[in-house]
Structures are given as C-alpha cells and as structure tokens.
Amino acid sequence: MIVMKFGGSSVADAARLRHVAEIVQAYQSQKPALVLSAMGDTTDHLLEAGDIALRQGKVEIANVEKLHLATIKSLKLPVQKEFNGLLDELKQLLSGIALIRELTPRTKDYLISFGERMSVRIAAAYFQTIGINAKAFDAFDLGFHSNSNYGHAELTKESWDIIPKKIQPLIKEGVLPVVTGFIAKDENGSITTLGRGGSDLTATMIAAACKAEEVQVWKDVDGILTADPRIVKNARPVQSVTYEEAAELAYYGAQVLHPRAMQPCMKTGTPVLVKNSYNIEAPGTRIEQARTGAVKKSAQGKGKASPDKTPVQPVRAITSRKNVTLVDIVSTRMLGQVGFLEEVFSIFARNKISIDMVATSEVSVSLTIDTNYDLGEVKKELSKVASVEVKTGKASVSIIGNVKRSSEIIARTFRIFQLIGVPVQMISQGASKVNISFIVNDTEAAEVVKALHLEFFGG
C-alpha cells in the first residue's frame, strides 16, 4: 500500500484531474489511497464568501460554483445531485452567517471544509467513469478525530487505531479511497481543520498508521531543490534528505512539507517522496531516516553494516526567508545574573510571539521574529530591564548541510560574505546542527543565496 497526496494546483480543473487520474492508474498495482486538497483557489473563495456574508449580509458563491460546475460539465460526471446537496448546505451556512453577522473559528472551519469535500466527490466520480473502483470519503469518517482547537486542530491518539481499521479493509477490497485532506471532527462532532500543512498531515497520518510502503506528495516542483528557482535559475533537485533536514528547510522558507506534517512518518520511519505532478518523469526527492551506514552483502547473503564511503556534498540546500525582524537586547544585568533570559523569553511568551532564531552572549541576546508581530508591548516591557533595538527589513539565509562538516561550511560561507561585501548581522546554529542561519538585509538576501549556491553547487 502507498498513499498519494495531490495539492490544490494539481487538481485545479478538469484537465488537471484527468492528469491526476493517469498518474493514479500508473500506481494501481501498489494499492494506493488518495488524499486531495480543495481545487485551485477554492479555499480563498470560500473565505471570501464568508467575509461577504459577515460584512454585507449577502450569500455569494459564484466563484465556488463556477469552477466546480465547469469541471463536472467538462468531465461529464453524474454527481450533480450530490454536489447540489453540498451547495445547498453551503448556502444555508452562509445564510446563517449573514443573518447573525458572526463568523466564529468553529464556523470558519465548517465553511472551508466544503472545498475538500467537493474536491474528493468530483475526483472519485471521474475515476469511476474510467474504470477505477474509487470511493470518496470525508477524513472524519475514516478515523480523523481531533481536539477543538479550531483552525489548528491536533489529531487525537485514538486516530492511530481507528484509521487503519477503516482504511485497510477498503484497500484489501480493491477500493481506491479518495480522502479529504485538511479536515477532521472533534468529540462534539464539529468539523475542524488541521492548520498549515493539514492536507500533507492527512496523507502522512494515513501512511504511518496503515504502515504503508511510502507516502507520495505530488506538488508543482521537481522535489526539494537546492535553492529557490526564482532566485537561482540552475537550482536542481536534491535526491534525498533526512526528516530533520526537510523540517529545517520548510521552517526557513523552502516550499516543502510543513514540519508537523512529517511527524507521523518520523514516528514510524515511513519514507516520503516529493514528486512533481507537472513533470512525472522527474525522480523527485526522498525524505527518510538518516542512514548510519550502508549494508554490504557477502556472497552468502549475510549483511554487515559498514560506513558509506561515497563522498557527501557538505550542503543539501540553501533557502531564505524575508520579512524578518531582528531584536537586539542588551543589559549589564545579564552579567552573572540568574533569570535574565527567562524573563526575556517569558515576555515574548506572554504576548504570544513566536521566536525563530536566538544568539546570546554574556550581556546580550539577539533574536528574530516574523515582521507581522506587533512589538509595542514587548518593547515596553523589555525596556524595564534592558536596552532594546528593533531592526526591520531583514532576511534569514539558511544553509542545510552535513553536520560533520559544519566548520567547513561556516568557513566557506564567511569567505563568500567577505567577497561580496555583505555583513552578517547575526548567526545561529540550530541544536540539530544541520541548519546554520545568517541574518542580512532584505535587499541582500538574493545576492547571498546566489553566491552561496555558486560556491557549494557550482554552475
């Protein structure tokens, strides 16, 4: 068994659905389960409809109807009655929002769930017309149970037991389950959404719980690339990365799986293959556990672990993220004092501000946060115990590399910074040691990425 997940751009319209069907047919012998996102920009259109109902008191779903009805017509599908039932349910929900002029987090989750629910029903109906024994399922009917943290729900432990009991019999019967990504239900029966990377999490959870051979995440790029192709034209796919490396890449700006989406597979060791639905011949990137050594078999077939002698590229990939704010906090109170750092971090925690990177010395701490946060109250509180300088317009440039060659990576990186005349404003090496990040000005980030890519990958 394998699990295949396709994102919104991969199922954006009738033509893309036909293409997805061809891909699925090619993997039929591997007994796939399918996870789909909402079609194209449907989630945005649903949020827009909710906003119109809330602010203007009107029910407007023309954009949602147009895409889905055009797809049904183009594919000549016999699902009009079932689809109309979903549309009627959506209209009733929007009418309620328009009437009471309120859109709670619970209602918002219910609202945006319609995208995935419509997507799987259309896809399954089309697969049936071409001879695939497909059946559409809402994830919550297959064991996806969550807490009630609407917008960012976490799956419950019982999901691990229920999901395989629901899905494995379907696979054995030769059914292709077409499952909604992104959504679940809480103990009260209310629909919840799983937050960023939610559809990927649905796929990895099914794969891990059902002990699948692998989970394939089909996107619109040739896997994980050595850099953003919009910055580095000759960026190339990375053959394989570890879970830890992929998590660091995603966190620091690369368009990969969200770190939380990889957690189920990290728990079970299930490989993740990132593939391109627009270029199916590309081998993609494999995300798997770190290898401790290659196994060489003797003529008698007995294996013995031995170190892999293949030369290892010191850097896997280079990524960058703009809209970073650098906060420098300096206080002589830090010298020999207990609790200063605790006080600094507690101030950010009380104001619900997430810290990305940290660098400390005996009398100072520098940290970065997302530019979207309002630092007014934080700066006011920090000023009572230290001098504070907030610097906006910054970017982080992160190098994901071989932990055993971090000294070499840092030395070569600083040489490049010196050659191109860009000062490093902060450096941070993660606890995993696979990530080394530097803070520079927003305007310098692209130049730095290009120069570092040339240094480590040539071309």
TIKE-791503 format. One record per residue (C-alpha): residue in three letters; y, x, z. Coordinates in steps of 0.2 Angstrom, whole numbers. Layout:
% residues N
<res: ala	c2: Y	c1: X	c3: Z>
...
//
This chain:
% residues 459
<res: met	c2: 0	c1: 0	c3: 0>
<res: ile	c2: 18	c1: 5	c3: -4>
<res: val	c2: 35	c1: -3	c3: 0>
<res: met	c2: 48	c1: -3	c3: -14>
<res: lys	c2: 66	c1: -7	c3: -10>
<res: phe	c2: 80	c1: -11	c3: -23>
<res: gly	c2: 98	c1: -12	c3: -19>
<res: gly	c2: 112	c1: -24	c3: -25>
<res: ser	c2: 116	c1: -14	c3: -40>
<res: ser	c2: 98	c1: -13	c3: -45>
<res: val	c2: 96	c1: -32	c3: -45>
<res: ala	c2: 114	c1: -36	c3: -51>
<res: asp	c2: 110	c1: -48	c3: -65>
<res: ala	c2: 96	c1: -54	c3: -76>
<res: ala	c2: 95	c1: -38	c3: -86>
<res: arg	c2: 93	c1: -28	c3: -70>
<res: leu	c2: 80	c1: -40	c3: -64>
<res: arg	c2: 70	c1: -38	c3: -80>
<res: his	c2: 70	c1: -19	c3: -77>
<res: val	c2: 65	c1: -20	c3: -59>
<res: ala	c2: 50	c1: -31	c3: -65>
<res: glu	c2: 45	c1: -17	c3: -77>
<res: ile	c2: 46	c1: -4	c3: -63>
<res: val	c2: 36	c1: -15	c3: -51>
<res: gln	c2: 22	c1: -18	c3: -64>
<res: ala	c2: 20	c1: 1	c3: -66>
<res: tyr	c2: 16	c1: 2	c3: -47>
<res: gln	c2: 5	c1: -14	c3: -46>
<res: ser	c2: -11	c1: -3	c3: -43>
<res: gln	c2: -3	c1: 4	c3: -27>
<res: lys	c2: -1	c1: -14	c3: -20>
<res: pro	c2: 17	c1: -15	c3: -17>
<res: ala	c2: 28	c1: -25	c3: -5>
<res: leu	c2: 46	c1: -28	c3: -11>
<res: val	c2: 62	c1: -28	c3: -2>
<res: leu	c2: 78	c1: -34	c3: -11>
<res: ser	c2: 96	c1: -34	c3: -6>
<res: ala	c2: 109	c1: -48	c3: -12>
<res: met	c2: 113	c1: -47	c3: -31>
<res: gly	c2: 128	c1: -37	c3: -36>
<res: asp	c2: 144	c1: -42	c3: -26>
<res: thr	c2: 136	c1: -57	c3: -18>
<res: thr	c2: 139	c1: -52	c3: 0>
<res: asp	c2: 158	c1: -49	c3: -4>
<res: his	c2: 159	c1: -66	c3: -12>
<res: leu	c2: 151	c1: -74	c3: 2>
<res: leu	c2: 163	c1: -66	c3: 14>
<res: glu	c2: 177	c1: -71	c3: 3>
<res: ala	c2: 171	c1: -89	c3: 3>
<res: gly	c2: 171	c1: -89	c3: 22>
<res: asp	c2: 188	c1: -82	c3: 23>
<res: ile	c2: 195	c1: -96	c3: 11>
<res: ala	c2: 186	c1: -109	c3: 22>
<res: leu	c2: 193	c1: -102	c3: 38>
<res: arg	c2: 211	c1: -99	c3: 32>
<res: gln	c2: 213	c1: -113	c3: 19>
<res: gly	c2: 201	c1: -126	c3: 24>
<res: lys	c2: 193	c1: -126	c3: 7>
<res: val	c2: 175	c1: -124	c3: 1>
<res: glu	c2: 175	c1: -112	c3: -14>
<res: ile	c2: 158	c1: -104	c3: -20>
<res: ala	c2: 162	c1: -102	c3: -39>
<res: asn	c2: 159	c1: -84	c3: -39>
<res: val	c2: 142	c1: -85	c3: -30>
<res: glu	c2: 136	c1: -100	c3: -41>
<res: lys	c2: 142	c1: -91	c3: -57>
<res: leu	c2: 131	c1: -76	c3: -55>
<res: his	c2: 115	c1: -84	c3: -49>
<res: leu	c2: 116	c1: -99	c3: -61>
<res: ala	c2: 119	c1: -87	c3: -76>
<res: thr	c2: 104	c1: -77	c3: -70>
<res: ile	c2: 92	c1: -92	c3: -68>
<res: lys	c2: 98	c1: -98	c3: -85>
<res: ser	c2: 95	c1: -81	c3: -94>
<res: leu	c2: 78	c1: -79	c3: -86>
<res: lys	c2: 73	c1: -97	c3: -89>
<res: leu	c2: 67	c1: -100	c3: -72>
<res: pro	c2: 60	c1: -116	c3: -64>
<res: val	c2: 69	c1: -114	c3: -47>
<res: gln	c2: 84	c1: -125	c3: -50>
<res: lys	c2: 79	c1: -137	c3: -36>
<res: glu	c2: 75	c1: -124	c3: -23>
<res: phe	c2: 91	c1: -115	c3: -27>
<res: asn	c2: 101	c1: -131	c3: -27>
<res: gly	c2: 95	c1: -133	c3: -9>
<res: leu	c2: 101	c1: -116	c3: -4>
<res: leu	c2: 118	c1: -120	c3: -12>
<res: asp	c2: 119	c1: -137	c3: -3>
<res: glu	c2: 115	c1: -128	c3: 14>
<res: leu	c2: 129	c1: -115	c3: 10>
<res: lys	c2: 142	c1: -129	c3: 6>
<res: gln	c2: 138	c1: -138	c3: 22>
<res: leu	c2: 140	c1: -122	c3: 32>
<res: leu	c2: 157	c1: -118	c3: 23>
<res: ser	c2: 162	c1: -136	c3: 26>
<res: gly	c2: 159	c1: -134	c3: 45>
<res: ile	c2: 170	c1: -118	c3: 45>
<res: ala	c2: 184	c1: -126	c3: 35>
<res: leu	c2: 183	c1: -141	c3: 47>
<res: ile	c2: 184	c1: -132	c3: 64>
<res: arg	c2: 193	c1: -117	c3: 57>
<res: glu	c2: 182	c1: -105	c3: 66>
<res: leu	c2: 170	c1: -91	c3: 60>
<res: thr	c2: 160	c1: -83	c3: 74>
<res: pro	c2: 149	c1: -67	c3: 72>
<res: arg	c2: 134	c1: -79	c3: 73>
<res: thr	c2: 141	c1: -90	c3: 59>
<res: lys	c2: 146	c1: -75	c3: 49>
<res: asp	c2: 128	c1: -68	c3: 49>
<res: tyr	c2: 121	c1: -85	c3: 44>
<res: leu	c2: 134	c1: -85	c3: 30>
<res: ile	c2: 130	c1: -68	c3: 22>
<res: ser	c2: 111	c1: -71	c3: 24>
<res: phe	c2: 112	c1: -83	c3: 8>
<res: gly	c2: 114	c1: -68	c3: -3>
<res: glu	c2: 97	c1: -60	c3: 1>
<res: arg	c2: 89	c1: -77	c3: 2>
<res: met	c2: 94	c1: -82	c3: -15>
<res: ser	c2: 90	c1: -65	c3: -22>
<res: val	c2: 72	c1: -65	c3: -17>
<res: arg	c2: 69	c1: -83	c3: -23>
<res: ile	c2: 75	c1: -79	c3: -41>
<res: ala	c2: 66	c1: -62	c3: -42>
<res: ala	c2: 49	c1: -70	c3: -36>
<res: ala	c2: 51	c1: -84	c3: -48>
<res: tyr	c2: 54	c1: -72	c3: -63>
<res: phe	c2: 40	c1: -61	c3: -58>
<res: gln	c2: 28	c1: -76	c3: -58>
<res: thr	c2: 33	c1: -80	c3: -76>
<res: ile	c2: 27	c1: -63	c3: -82>
<res: gly	c2: 11	c1: -64	c3: -73>
<res: ile	c2: 14	c1: -55	c3: -56>
<res: asn	c2: 7	c1: -65	c3: -41>
<res: ala	c2: 24	c1: -64	c3: -32>
<res: lys	c2: 30	c1: -75	c3: -17>
<res: ala	c2: 47	c1: -75	c3: -9>
<res: phe	c2: 49	c1: -73	c3: 10>
<res: asp	c2: 63	c1: -73	c3: 22>
<res: ala	c2: 60	c1: -57	c3: 33>
<res: phe	c2: 61	c1: -68	c3: 49>
<res: asp	c2: 46	c1: -77	c3: 43>
<res: leu	c2: 36	c1: -61	c3: 42>
<res: gly	c2: 40	c1: -55	c3: 60>
<res: phe	c2: 58	c1: -48	c3: 59>
<res: his	c2: 64	c1: -53	c3: 77>
<res: ser	c2: 80	c1: -46	c3: 84>
<res: asn	c2: 92	c1: -47	c3: 98>
<res: ser	c2: 108	c1: -57	c3: 97>
<res: asn	c2: 120	c1: -43	c3: 93>
<res: tyr	c2: 126	c1: -52	c3: 78>
<res: gly	c2: 132	c1: -40	c3: 64>
<res: his	c2: 122	c1: -25	c3: 71>
<res: ala	c2: 106	c1: -33	c3: 77>
<res: glu	c2: 92	c1: -22	c3: 83>
<res: leu	c2: 74	c1: -26	c3: 80>
<res: thr	c2: 63	c1: -30	c3: 95>
<res: lys	c2: 47	c1: -21	c3: 99>
<res: glu	c2: 36	c1: -36	c3: 95>
<res: ser	c2: 41	c1: -35	c3: 77>
<res: trp	c2: 30	c1: -19	c3: 76>
<res: asp	c2: 15	c1: -30	c3: 80>
<res: ile	c2: 19	c1: -46	c3: 70>
<res: ile	c2: 25	c1: -38	c3: 54>
<res: pro	c2: 8	c1: -30	c3: 49>
<res: lys	c2: -1	c1: -46	c3: 54>
<res: lys	c2: 9	c1: -56	c3: 42>
<res: ile	c2: 11	c1: -44	c3: 28>
<res: gln	c2: -6	c1: -35	c3: 27>
<res: pro	c2: -16	c1: -51	c3: 23>
<res: leu	c2: -4	c1: -55	c3: 9>
<res: ile	c2: -7	c1: -38	c3: 1>
<res: lys	c2: -26	c1: -40	c3: 3>
<res: glu	c2: -25	c1: -57	c3: -6>
<res: gly	c2: -16	c1: -48	c3: -21>
<res: val	c2: 1	c1: -56	c3: -17>
<res: leu	c2: 17	c1: -47	c3: -20>
<res: pro	c2: 28	c1: -51	c3: -5>
<res: val	c2: 46	c1: -51	c3: -11>
<res: val	c2: 56	c1: -50	c3: 6>
<res: thr	c2: 74	c1: -52	c3: 11>
<res: gly	c2: 82	c1: -36	c3: 16>
<res: phe	c2: 95	c1: -35	c3: 30>
<res: ile	c2: 91	c1: -51	c3: 40>
<res: ala	c2: 81	c1: -56	c3: 55>
<res: lys	c2: 81	c1: -70	c3: 68>
<res: asp	c2: 85	c1: -69	c3: 87>
<res: glu	c2: 75	c1: -78	c3: 101>
<res: asn	c2: 86	c1: -93	c3: 98>
<res: gly	c2: 81	c1: -95	c3: 80>
<res: ser	c2: 98	c1: -90	c3: 74>
<res: ile	c2: 99	c1: -78	c3: 59>
<res: thr	c2: 105	c1: -61	c3: 62>
<res: thr	c2: 110	c1: -46	c3: 51>
<res: leu	c2: 104	c1: -28	c3: 54>
<res: gly	c2: 121	c1: -19	c3: 50>
<res: arg	c2: 123	c1: -4	c3: 40>
<res: gly	c2: 108	c1: 1	c3: 30>
<res: gly	c2: 100	c1: -15	c3: 35>
<res: ser	c2: 90	c1: -18	c3: 19>
<res: asp	c2: 84	c1: 0	c3: 20>
<res: leu	c2: 79	c1: -3	c3: 38>
<res: thr	c2: 69	c1: -18	c3: 32>
<res: ala	c2: 59	c1: -8	c3: 20>
<res: thr	c2: 56	c1: 7	c3: 31>
<res: met	c2: 50	c1: -5	c3: 45>
<res: ile	c2: 38	c1: -14	c3: 34>
<res: ala	c2: 31	c1: 3	c3: 28>
<res: ala	c2: 30	c1: 11	c3: 46>
<res: ala	c2: 22	c1: -5	c3: 54>
<res: cys	c2: 10	c1: -8	c3: 40>
<res: lys	c2: 5	c1: 11	c3: 39>
<res: ala	c2: 10	c1: 11	c3: 20>
<res: glu	c2: 7	c1: 27	c3: 10>
<res: glu	c2: 26	c1: 28	c3: 7>
<res: val	c2: 42	c1: 18	c3: 5>
<res: gln	c2: 52	c1: 20	c3: -11>
<res: val	c2: 71	c1: 17	c3: -10>
<res: trp	c2: 77	c1: 13	c3: -28>
<res: lys	c2: 96	c1: 17	c3: -30>
<res: asp	c2: 108	c1: 21	c3: -44>
<res: val	c2: 107	c1: 40	c3: -42>
<res: asp	c2: 93	c1: 53	c3: -45>
<res: gly	c2: 89	c1: 55	c3: -27>
<res: ile	c2: 98	c1: 66	c3: -15>
<res: leu	c2: 110	c1: 78	c3: -24>
<res: thr	c2: 116	c1: 95	c3: -19>
<res: ala	c2: 134	c1: 88	c3: -19>
<res: asp	c2: 144	c1: 73	c3: -24>
<res: pro	c2: 143	c1: 72	c3: -43>
<res: arg	c2: 160	c1: 65	c3: -44>
<res: ile	c2: 166	c1: 82	c3: -37>
<res: val	c2: 153	c1: 94	c3: -43>
<res: lys	c2: 148	c1: 89	c3: -61>
<res: asn	c2: 132	c1: 100	c3: -61>
<res: ala	c2: 126	c1: 94	c3: -44>
<res: arg	c2: 107	c1: 92	c3: -45>
<res: pro	c2: 93	c1: 83	c3: -36>
<res: val	c2: 85	c1: 90	c3: -21>
<res: gln	c2: 66	c1: 90	c3: -22>
<res: ser	c2: 63	c1: 86	c3: -3>
<res: val	c2: 72	c1: 86	c3: 14>
<res: thr	c2: 67	c1: 83	c3: 31>
<res: tyr	c2: 71	c1: 67	c3: 41>
<res: glu	c2: 84	c1: 77	c3: 51>
<res: glu	c2: 92	c1: 84	c3: 36>
<res: ala	c2: 93	c1: 67	c3: 27>
<res: ala	c2: 101	c1: 60	c3: 43>
<res: glu	c2: 114	c1: 73	c3: 44>
<res: leu	c2: 118	c1: 71	c3: 25>
<res: ala	c2: 120	c1: 52	c3: 27>
<res: tyr	c2: 131	c1: 54	c3: 43>
<res: tyr	c2: 143	c1: 66	c3: 35>
<res: gly	c2: 146	c1: 57	c3: 19>
<res: ala	c2: 131	c1: 58	c3: 7>
<res: gln	c2: 125	c1: 41	c3: -1>
<res: val	c2: 108	c1: 42	c3: 7>
<res: leu	c2: 98	c1: 31	c3: 19>
<res: his	c2: 108	c1: 27	c3: 35>
<res: pro	c2: 100	c1: 37	c3: 49>
<res: arg	c2: 95	c1: 21	c3: 58>
<res: ala	c2: 85	c1: 16	c3: 43>
<res: met	c2: 74	c1: 31	c3: 44>
<res: gln	c2: 70	c1: 29	c3: 62>
<res: pro	c2: 54	c1: 19	c3: 59>
<res: cys	c2: 47	c1: 31	c3: 47>
<res: met	c2: 52	c1: 46	c3: 58>
<res: lys	c2: 41	c1: 37	c3: 72>
<res: thr	c2: 26	c1: 36	c3: 61>
<res: gly	c2: 28	c1: 50	c3: 48>
<res: thr	c2: 29	c1: 39	c3: 33>
<res: pro	c2: 37	c1: 48	c3: 18>
<res: val	c2: 52	c1: 40	c3: 10>
<res: leu	c2: 55	c1: 43	c3: -9>
<res: val	c2: 73	c1: 40	c3: -15>
<res: lys	c2: 72	c1: 35	c3: -34>
<res: asn	c2: 84	c1: 30	c3: -47>
<res: ser	c2: 81	c1: 13	c3: -55>
<res: tyr	c2: 93	c1: 18	c3: -69>
<res: asn	c2: 83	c1: 33	c3: -73>
<res: ile	c2: 64	c1: 30	c3: -68>
<res: glu	c2: 58	c1: 47	c3: -76>
<res: ala	c2: 68	c1: 57	c3: -63>
<res: pro	c2: 56	c1: 63	c3: -49>
<res: gly	c2: 68	c1: 58	c3: -35>
<res: thr	c2: 69	c1: 66	c3: -18>
<res: arg	c2: 56	c1: 65	c3: -5>
<res: ile	c2: 61	c1: 63	c3: 14>
<res: glu	c2: 47	c1: 68	c3: 26>
<res: gln	c2: 42	c1: 78	c3: 41>
<res: ala	c2: 47	c1: 96	c3: 42>
<res: arg	c2: 32	c1: 107	c3: 37>
<res: thr	c2: 27	c1: 121	c3: 49>
<res: gly	c2: 16	c1: 130	c3: 37>
<res: ala	c2: 6	c1: 127	c3: 21>
<res: val	c2: -13	c1: 124	c3: 22>
<res: lys	c2: -24	c1: 135	c3: 11>
<res: lys	c2: -42	c1: 130	c3: 7>
<res: ser	c2: -56	c1: 143	c3: 6>
<res: ala	c2: -70	c1: 141	c3: -7>
<res: gln	c2: -80	c1: 132	c3: 6>
<res: gly	c2: -66	c1: 119	c3: 8>
<res: lys	c2: -61	c1: 124	c3: 26>
<res: gly	c2: -42	c1: 124	c3: 29>
<res: lys	c2: -32	c1: 136	c3: 39>
<res: ala	c2: -13	c1: 135	c3: 42>
<res: ser	c2: -3	c1: 149	c3: 36>
<res: pro	c2: 16	c1: 152	c3: 33>
<res: asp	c2: 23	c1: 146	c3: 16>
<res: lys	c2: 28	c1: 162	c3: 8>
<res: thr	c2: 39	c1: 153	c3: -5>
<res: pro	c2: 57	c1: 158	c3: -4>
<res: val	c2: 68	c1: 145	c3: 4>
<res: gln	c2: 85	c1: 140	c3: -3>
<res: pro	c2: 97	c1: 143	c3: 13>
<res: val	c2: 107	c1: 127	c3: 9>
<res: arg	c2: 100	c1: 110	c3: 4>
<res: ala	c2: 116	c1: 101	c3: 0>
<res: ile	c2: 135	c1: 101	c3: 3>
<res: thr	c2: 144	c1: 85	c3: 7>
<res: ser	c2: 161	c1: 80	c3: 13>
<res: arg	c2: 170	c1: 65	c3: 21>
<res: lys	c2: 188	c1: 61	c3: 20>
<res: asn	c2: 199	c1: 50	c3: 32>
<res: val	c2: 195	c1: 61	c3: 47>
<res: thr	c2: 207	c1: 63	c3: 62>
<res: leu	c2: 207	c1: 79	c3: 72>
<res: val	c2: 212	c1: 78	c3: 90>
<res: asp	c2: 216	c1: 94	c3: 100>
<res: ile	c2: 216	c1: 93	c3: 119>
<res: val	c2: 222	c1: 107	c3: 129>
<res: ser	c2: 223	c1: 109	c3: 148>
<res: thr	c2: 223	c1: 123	c3: 160>
<res: arg	c2: 214	c1: 111	c3: 172>
<res: met	c2: 198	c1: 114	c3: 162>
<res: leu	c2: 198	c1: 132	c3: 168>
<res: gly	c2: 184	c1: 132	c3: 182>
<res: gln	c2: 186	c1: 113	c3: 185>
<res: val	c2: 171	c1: 101	c3: 185>
<res: gly	c2: 173	c1: 84	c3: 177>
<res: phe	c2: 186	c1: 88	c3: 164>
<res: leu	c2: 175	c1: 85	c3: 149>
<res: glu	c2: 168	c1: 70	c3: 157>
<res: glu	c2: 185	c1: 62	c3: 159>
<res: val	c2: 190	c1: 66	c3: 141>
<res: phe	c2: 174	c1: 58	c3: 134>
<res: ser	c2: 175	c1: 43	c3: 146>
<res: ile	c2: 192	c1: 39	c3: 140>
<res: phe	c2: 186	c1: 38	c3: 122>
<res: ala	c2: 171	c1: 28	c3: 128>
<res: arg	c2: 182	c1: 15	c3: 137>
<res: asn	c2: 192	c1: 12	c3: 121>
<res: lys	c2: 176	c1: 10	c3: 111>
<res: ile	c2: 180	c1: 25	c3: 100>
<res: ser	c2: 165	c1: 35	c3: 92>
<res: ile	c2: 167	c1: 54	c3: 92>
<res: asp	c2: 160	c1: 63	c3: 77>
<res: met	c2: 161	c1: 82	c3: 80>
<res: val	c2: 166	c1: 92	c3: 95>
<res: ala	c2: 171	c1: 110	c3: 98>
<res: thr	c2: 175	c1: 117	c3: 115>
<res: ser	c2: 182	c1: 132	c3: 124>
<res: glu	c2: 186	c1: 136	c3: 142>
<res: val	c2: 203	c1: 127	c3: 141>
<res: ser	c2: 202	c1: 116	c3: 126>
<res: val	c2: 192	c1: 103	c3: 117>
<res: ser	c2: 194	c1: 98	c3: 99>
<res: leu	c2: 185	c1: 83	c3: 92>
<res: thr	c2: 186	c1: 72	c3: 76>
<res: ile	c2: 185	c1: 53	c3: 74>
<res: asp	c2: 187	c1: 41	c3: 60>
<res: thr	c2: 205	c1: 38	c3: 54>
<res: asn	c2: 203	c1: 19	c3: 56>
<res: tyr	c2: 204	c1: 20	c3: 75>
<res: asp	c2: 220	c1: 17	c3: 84>
<res: leu	c2: 223	c1: 31	c3: 96>
<res: gly	c2: 238	c1: 24	c3: 105>
<res: glu	c2: 230	c1: 20	c3: 122>
<res: val	c2: 219	c1: 35	c3: 121>
<res: lys	c2: 233	c1: 47	c3: 119>
<res: lys	c2: 242	c1: 39	c3: 133>
<res: glu	c2: 228	c1: 41	c3: 145>
<res: leu	c2: 224	c1: 59	c3: 139>
<res: ser	c2: 242	c1: 64	c3: 141>
<res: lys	c2: 240	c1: 62	c3: 160>
<res: val	c2: 228	c1: 76	c3: 161>
<res: ala	c2: 231	c1: 87	c3: 146>
<res: ser	c2: 242	c1: 90	c3: 131>
<res: val	c2: 236	c1: 81	c3: 116>
<res: glu	c2: 239	c1: 84	c3: 97>
<res: val	c2: 233	c1: 72	c3: 84>
<res: lys	c2: 231	c1: 78	c3: 66>
<res: thr	c2: 228	c1: 66	c3: 52>
<res: gly	c2: 224	c1: 68	c3: 34>
<res: lys	c2: 209	c1: 79	c3: 37>
<res: ala	c2: 192	c1: 80	c3: 30>
<res: ser	c2: 175	c1: 87	c3: 35>
<res: val	c2: 164	c1: 98	c3: 24>
<res: ser	c2: 146	c1: 99	c3: 30>
<res: ile	c2: 133	c1: 111	c3: 25>
<res: ile	c2: 115	c1: 105	c3: 27>
<res: gly	c2: 104	c1: 121	c3: 27>
<res: asn	c2: 89	c1: 131	c3: 34>
<res: val	c2: 91	c1: 133	c3: 52>
<res: lys	c2: 83	c1: 150	c3: 52>
<res: arg	c2: 97	c1: 156	c3: 40>
<res: ser	c2: 112	c1: 149	c3: 49>
<res: ser	c2: 120	c1: 166	c3: 52>
<res: glu	c2: 119	c1: 170	c3: 33>
<res: ile	c2: 126	c1: 153	c3: 29>
<res: ile	c2: 141	c1: 154	c3: 40>
<res: ala	c2: 145	c1: 172	c3: 34>
<res: arg	c2: 144	c1: 167	c3: 16>
<res: thr	c2: 154	c1: 151	c3: 19>
<res: phe	c2: 168	c1: 160	c3: 28>
<res: arg	c2: 169	c1: 173	c3: 14>
<res: ile	c2: 172	c1: 158	c3: 2>
<res: phe	c2: 185	c1: 151	c3: 13>
<res: gln	c2: 194	c1: 168	c3: 13>
<res: leu	c2: 193	c1: 170	c3: -6>
<res: ile	c2: 200	c1: 153	c3: -10>
<res: gly	c2: 213	c1: 154	c3: 4>
<res: val	c2: 208	c1: 138	c3: 14>
<res: pro	c2: 210	c1: 140	c3: 33>
<res: val	c2: 196	c1: 132	c3: 44>
<res: gln	c2: 204	c1: 121	c3: 57>
<res: met	c2: 188	c1: 118	c3: 67>
<res: ile	c2: 169	c1: 122	c3: 65>
<res: ser	c2: 155	c1: 113	c3: 73>
<res: gln	c2: 136	c1: 116	c3: 73>
<res: gly	c2: 125	c1: 101	c3: 77>
<res: ala	c2: 112	c1: 103	c3: 91>
<res: ser	c2: 98	c1: 101	c3: 77>
<res: lys	c2: 106	c1: 117	c3: 69>
<res: val	c2: 103	c1: 110	c3: 52>
<res: asn	c2: 121	c1: 105	c3: 50>
<res: ile	c2: 137	c1: 116	c3: 50>
<res: ser	c2: 153	c1: 107	c3: 48>
<res: phe	c2: 171	c1: 113	c3: 45>
<res: ile	c2: 187	c1: 103	c3: 46>
<res: val	c2: 200	c1: 106	c3: 32>
<res: asn	c2: 215	c1: 96	c3: 24>
<res: asp	c2: 210	c1: 81	c3: 14>
<res: thr	c2: 218	c1: 89	c3: -1>
<res: glu	c2: 207	c1: 105	c3: 1>
<res: ala	c2: 190	c1: 96	c3: 3>
<res: ala	c2: 186	c1: 95	c3: -16>
<res: glu	c2: 190	c1: 113	c3: -19>
<res: val	c2: 180	c1: 119	c3: -4>
<res: val	c2: 165	c1: 109	c3: -10>
<res: lys	c2: 166	c1: 116	c3: -27>
<res: ala	c2: 167	c1: 134	c3: -22>
<res: leu	c2: 153	c1: 132	c3: -9>
<res: his	c2: 142	c1: 124	c3: -22>
<res: leu	c2: 145	c1: 138	c3: -34>
<res: glu	c2: 141	c1: 151	c3: -20>
<res: phe	c2: 125	c1: 143	c3: -15>
<res: phe	c2: 118	c1: 135	c3: -31>
<res: gly	c2: 127	c1: 145	c3: -45>
<res: gly	c2: 131	c1: 137	c3: -61>
//
